[in-house]
Amino acid sequence: MLTLHVVVSLIGIASGFVVLFGMLGARRLPGWTALFLATTVLTSVTGFLLPAEHFLPSHAVGIISLVVLALALAALYLYRLAGAWRWVYAVTATAALYFNCFVAVAQAFQKIAPLQALAPTQSEPPFLIAEIVVLAIFIVLGYLAVKKFHPAP
């Protein structure tokens, strides 16, 4: 299950960046978008199937991500990006990708020895700086997506 979760997560992140950069160019990219949304939902769902002794921060991120993804799916497929649903989609799709990247950074600091040495409890400055930098990048990209994503109907 862990291997499936990791592979699906990486596909979600990679396809999410394709979709995000498509939004910056005012393009919908329906195939990439479907792949991104499906793998990102699957990432959150499979995360709950991994063994855990108690509720973890990654579970909270998974719940928030699924709520955000429900809004993104509704904005895109139910409301067809009409009116305010365009920016709702841009914000929620960007947020869903951010949540995947947030967890990926946390996992990198847990699993990659040089990063783990820098922040063994994930409360040290290198970990916090990395997560703040990722957040800042996604705030800028999300803002730009809202401004630039005006696809043709």
N, C-alpha and C positions, 0 to 999 in steps of 0.2 A: 504494500500500500504506500509506503514511504517513497519508493521509486516513482510510482505513478504520480503521486502528489508533487514531487519535485519536477518531473518532466512537464506535467500540465502547468505548473506555476511558471516555469521558464518559457513555455510556449505563450502563456498569457502575457507575460512581461514583454516578450519580443513583439508579439502581434499588437499589443497595446501601444508600443512606441510607434509602430507603423500607422495605427489608427490616429494617434495623437498628432503626428506630423502631417497626416492627411487632413485633419481638422485645421491645422495651421495654414494649409493650402486651400481651404474651403472645399475639400473633397470628402465624400461619404465613405468610399471604399467598402461596399457592402460585404464582400467575402471576408476581408480582414476583420471587419467589425464583428461579424457573426462569430468568427474564430476567437477573437479577443473576449467577447462577452461570454461565450460558452466555456472557454477554458478558465476564465476568471471566476465564474460561478462554480465550476468544478473544483477549482483550487480551494475555495472556501469550504465547500461541502466535504471534500476529501480530508481537509485539515481537521474536521471534527471526528473523523474515523481513525485518526492516529492515536496510539496509546498515550494516555495522560492520567496522572494520579489525581489531579485537581484542575480546576478552571484556570486557564493560563491567559496572559495578555493576548496571545495569538488567537484565542477563542473570541475574545472581545472584538478584535480587529475583524475576524471572520464574520461575526454577526453584523457589525457596522457595514462591512463590505457588501454583504448580501442585501441589506436595506438600500444601500446606495445603488447597487446593481439593479434592484427592482425598479427604482426610479429611472435609471438609464434605459432599461428595457421598455418601460412604459413610454418614456419620452420619444424613443426612436420608433418602436414598432406599433404602439397603440395610438399615440398622438402625432406621429409622423413629423416631429420637430416643428410643429406649427406654433407660431407665436413664442411665448416664453419657454416652451418645451425645447426649443433649440439650445438656449443657454443652460437649461436644466440638464440636458443631455451632455453638453460640453463639460460642465462642472462635475457631474456624477461619473462620467467615463474617466475623466482625469483623476478624480478622487479614487476610483477603483484601482486604477493603475498605480497611483501613489501607495495605496495600502499594500499592494503586492510588493512594491519596491521597499517599503518600510520594513516588512517582514523579511524580505531577502537580505537587507542590510543587517538586521538583527541576527538572522541565521548565519550570515557570513562571520559576524563577530563571535558566534558560538562555535562554529565548525572549522574555521581557518586559523591555524595555530598562530601566525604572526598577529592577526587581528585580536585573537583571544588573549594573547599576551598583553596587548595594549589596553584591553578593557575586559578583565576577567569576570566582572560582575555586571557589566553593561550599565554601570552608573558612572563610569569614568569619563573625563572630558573627550577622549578620542571618539567614543561611541556617540556621545551627545552631539558633538560637532558634526559627525557624519550624518546623523539623522536630521539635524537642523539644516544642513546643506541640501539634503535630499528634499526636505519640506520646502525650502526656499525655491529650489529649482521648479518644483511642481506648482507652487503658487504662481510663479511667473508664467510657466507653460499653460496653466489653467486660465489665467487672465488673458493670455494671447489667444487661446482656443475660443474663449467666449467672444472676443473681439473679432476674430478672423473667420470663424466657422459660420459661413453663410452659404451653404450649398444650394445649388439650383434645385428647384422642386422636382 
